[in-house]
Amino acid sequence: MELVVVLVVAAVVLVALGAFFVSRRSDRGVPYEPPAPTDEAAPTGTATATATATPTVEAPPARRPPTFRERLGKARGTLGGYLSAIRSRKVDAQTWDELEEALIRADVGVASTQRILDDLRAVAKDEGISDPEDLLERLGVELKALLAEGDRSLRYDEGETNVWLFVGVNGVGKTTTIGKIGRQQAAAGRTVTMAAGDTFRAAAAEQLTTWAERAGADIVRGSEGGDPSAVIFDAVQAAAARGSDLVLGDTAGRLHTKTNLMEELRKVRRVADRDPGHVTEVLLVLDATTGQNGLTQAQQFTEAVDVTGVVLTKLDGSAKGGIALAVQATLGIPIKLVGLGEGVDDLVEFDPDEFVDALLA
């Protein structure tokens, strides 16, 4: 009997000691090793995984480009009171007066406004329009048709050293526009060379160099105060040698009234088009907040360098968005891009339908 008691005590002691050592082993961080999985339990899609693989970091979602309706609040506000008054009664003589004043205040311009309203009056008479909502709807159709004239795409010829020149007065945002377009074109898979042809503004070359670094583009610079034509020429030659798809040429801001500066710009245009260069776009950058003065600029620059399209900057900050209609109606130059904010994604293709809907909302 005593032997049995001793054996039982000994067994209890052994079990306790075993539990103690297991606990100590676990405290020291020895990991639990599960049995190897069978073929049936093996997870799919992990055959190439390794012990050194780094964790996958989920990329942030792409930023949604702004809409015209979101960013044209100031311009829409200019028209809002007039449109509300027009909607409150039948179409009469006062309706036409208020439409005229609304368009002029939005900087459509007197001549362009007259043209638009003459066409609208003819349509309203032919179709017997008397309801104000129908009249405004028809106005929207007429404005969209006007803005849709011309080719709004950015011309790019495959197999050529394409050159896009950017012109305009001081302070309209040419260099920033080039930087944004450069990033967009690089993201689309094109190789880009930026030419710092503004050799007069001290910080212009540095600013463009920063944009080139962001876009992964090449940059060609000249000496401060040097010949801008030489910078553009060197950039075209370098781009051709490297097989670059696109040269984006900055130019110094200049007053459209200065004859000697406009003649210099003509020279830049001629040099850029020398073989192997192939000028496919001359883009006039206009500040939307300048209103009708932008129309005068457009006329002078078009005469000098055959402007192919307009980039309208700062449209989100302007109550004078009608300048887009004035440029299109008077000169027939298409608006190709518009700036709706300061971000890279805020330089967007001009959409006539969305623009008009945002103005008349």
N, C-alpha and C positions, 0 to 999 in steps of 0.2 A: 504493500500500500504506500509506504513511504517512497518507494522507487517511482511509482506512478506520479505522485505529487511532484517529485523532483523533475521528471520528464516534462510535465505540463508547464511548470515554471520556466524551464529551459526553453521550451517552444515559444512561450510568450515573450521572453527576453529576446530571442532571435528575431521574431516578427517586429518588435519595437526597434531593434537596432537597424533592421532593413529599411523600415520607414524613415528613420532618422537620416541614413545615408542618401536615400533617394531625394529627400527634401534638401539636403545640403548640396547635392549635385545640381538640382534645379535652381537654387539660389545663386550658384556660380555662373549662371547664364548658359549652360549647355543646352542647345536647342533640341527641341523635340524632332525626331526624325521619323516621318511617316513611312509606311511601306511604299515601295515603288508601285506606281499605278500599272494596271494591266493594260493591254492594247485597247480594250473596250472603253477604259476610263480616260485615255489620253486625249487632251483638249486639241481641237483643230486650230490650224492657223498659227501655230507657235513653233514650227519646225526650224525656223531660222533664228529664233531668239537665242541670245548669248548672255552670259553672266555679266558682261561689261556694257550691255545696252543701257543707254540713258533714258530716263523717263520722257515720254512724249508730252510736250507742252502745247496745249491747245492754243492756236493762233486767235487773236482777238477778231471779232467779226468785222467785216469790211464796212467802212463808214458809208452810209447812204448819202448820195449826192443831194444837195438841197433842191427843193422844188421852187418854181417861180412864184407860186402862190405864197409860200412861206417867206420869201425874201423881198417881195414887191409891195410891202405894206405901205410905204411912203407914197409911192406912185399911185397905188390904188386909193389911198386916202384923198389925194388931190381930186380924183374923179368921183369919189363916193357921194358927196353932197349933191352934185349935179345929177347923178344917175338916180338917186332917191327921189329928187324933185320930178324928174322926167317920168318915173314910174308911177307917180301919184295922179296923173291925169292923162287925158287923151292927147294924141299927137296934134300940136297946133304950132303957130308961129313961134311962140315962146320956147317950145321944145327945140326947135332948130337953133335959136339963139343960145340956149343953154348948152347944147351939144358943141356949138362952135367955141364958146368960152371955155368949156371943159377941155377940149383938145388943145387949144392954144395955151392954156395954163399948164397942161402936161408937156408942153414944149414940142408938140407936133409941128408947130410953125404955121404961119398964116397961109402961105401958098399951099402947103400939103393939106392943111385942114380944109381949105376951099375945095381942093380936088376931091378929097374923100367925101365931103358933104354933098358936092354936086352929083357925084355918082350915086350916093345913097338916096338923094331926093328923087332921082330918075327911077331908081328901083322901087321906092315907096309909091311913087305915082303909078307905075306900071302894074304893081301888084296890089294896089289899093290898101296899103298898110296904114292902119289907124290905131292899132293897139301899141302902147309904148314898149311892152316886152318884146313884141314881134320886131319893132324897129331896132331895139338894142341888139337883138339876136342877129338881125340882118347886118347891123354895123359890125358885129364881131366877124361875120363871114367875110365882109369886104376887107377888113383889116388883115385877116389871116391870108386872104388871097394876095394882098399887096406885099406882105412880108415874105410870102413863099416864093416870090419871083427871084430868079437867079440860083446859082449853085452854091449851097452853103457848106459843102464838104471841103476839107483841106486837101488841095491837090498834091498827089505824090506819084511820081513816075518811076516805076520799077526799073532798076538797072542804071539809073542816073545818080549823079551827085546833086541831090535836090537842095535848093537854097530857099529858105523862107526868111525874108527880111522884115524887120519890125520898125515902123516909123511913127512919128508923132511928136507933139510938143513936150516940153518939160513937165515932169510930175504926173504923167498919166498912168504910169506903171508898166512901161515897156520891159524893163529888166526882169521884174517879178513875173510878168506874163511869159517871157521866154523860159524862165526857170520852171514854171508850172507845166508849160507845154513840153519842155524837155523831159521832165519826169514822166509825163503821160506817154510820150512817144517811146521812151526807153522801156516803160512797163509793157508797151505793146510789142516789144521785141526788135525795135529799130536801134541802130547804133547812131549816136548823136554827137556832133561837134558844135560847141558854142563859140561864137566869135564875138569878142569884146570890142565891138566897133565904136562904142562910146568912149572916146579917148579924152574927153574934156571934163566929164564929171569925175572927180577924184575917186569916189568910192564905187564907181560903176563896175570896174573890172573885178574888184574884190567881191562885190555882191554876186556877180555872175559866176565867179569861180566857186563860191559857196554852193550855188545852185547846181553847178556842174558836178561837184563832189557828191551831192545828194542823189543826183540822177545817174551817176556812173558814166558821165559824158566826158569827152575830151574838151579842153578849153584852149583857145588861141588868143593871146593878149599882145598888145603893142605897148609902146612907150607912151607915157602920159603926154597928151598934147600932140601926138603923132597923127599921121595920115590915116583916117578910118578906112579908106579904100584899100590901103596896103594890108591892114589887119584882115579885112574880108577876103582879099586875094590869098593871103597866106593860109587862112582857115580852109578855103576851098581846096587849095593844093594839098594841105595836110589830110583833109578828109578823103580826097581821092586816093592818096597814097595808102591810107589805112583801110580803104574800102568802107568808109563810113557812109551810112545811108542819107543822112540829113545834116545840113548846116543851118543853125539858127543864128542869124546875124542881128546883133544889137546895133543901134545907131544912136547918136547923140540927139537929145531933145532939142528942137529948134523951132523958133517962131516961123509960122507959115508965111509971114509977111517979109522975112529977110531974104532978099533975092540971092545973095551970095551963098547963104547956107543951103537954100533949096537947090542951087546949082551943084553944090558939093554932094548933095544927096543923089542927084542924077548920076554923078560920077560913080558913087558907090553902087548904084543899081546896074550900071553898065559893066563895071568890073566884076561884080558877082555873077554876071551871066556869061562871062568868058569861059570857054572850054578849059577844064571839064565841068565848070559850074553850070547849073541849070536852074534858073529862078522859076519856081512854080507858084510861089505866093509872095505878095507884098501886102502885109497886114498893117492897117492903120489902127493904132491903139487910141481909143477915145475915152475920156473920163465922162461918164454919164451925167455927172453933176454940173458939167459946164453948159449943158443945154444947147441953145442955138449956136453958140460959138463953135461947138463941135462940127456943125454943118459947114461953117466957113473953112475950118481946118480941113475937113474932108475934101472940099472942092479944090483947095490949093495943093494938097498932097497928091490928089489923083492926077492933076495936070502935070505934076513933076515926075511921078514915078509909077503911074498906072497901077493904082491900088486895086487889089483883087478882092479884098474883104476887110471887114471891120471887126475888131475885138473891143467890145464895150465893157469897160471896167466900172466897178463901184455902182453897179445898177441897183444893188440892194440898199444903198445909202442915198438914193436920189428920188426926188419927187418929180423928176423930169424924164421919166422913161420914154416919153414920146419921141425923143431924139432918134430912137431906132426907126420909127416910122418916117421921120423927116429925111434921114439919110437914104433909106430905101426908096421913098417916093421921089425925092429930088434928083438923086444921083444914080439910082439903080444899083448901088453897091450892097451886096448882101451882108447881113450881120452873121458872122460865122461862130463866134464864141462870145460868151458874156461872163462877167465876174459877179458872182452872187455872194461873195464873202472873201475872207482872207486865206482860207485853207487851200491846199493843193487841189482837193476835190471840188472846190467851189468855182473853178473855171470850167464851164460846161458848154456843150453845144447849144446853139440858139434854137429854140423850138417855137415857131410862130404861134401855133395853136395854144400851147401852154402859156405863152407870154400874154396873148390877148385875153384868154380866159381869166388869168390872174388880174389883169387890169380892170376888167369889166365885172368881176365877181361882186 
